[in-house]
Amino acid sequence: TSLALMNLLLSAHALGLGASAMTGPLVAVHRLREILRVPAQWGLVALVPIGYAAEVPRPTDRKPTGAVVRYL
């Protein structure tokens, strides 16, 4: 599932779409099944909203690689 999700996110990005994998909403999985009409035999593992951004966000500041990676 995680590999399929990764490919979905990368494909959306390649098409100029914004997307984000979310698992937090699954705390309400029973209600989500009703709203989305998900068959009982299917499992929900993540929600992925996809769309065009209303604005281009500013890039986030990142630490240098050497500050977060250590090779042993």
Secondary structure, 3 states (H helix, E strand, C coil): CHHHHHHHHHHHHHCCCEECCECHHHHHHHHHHHHHCCCCCCCCCCECCEECCCCCCCCCCCCCHHHHCCCC
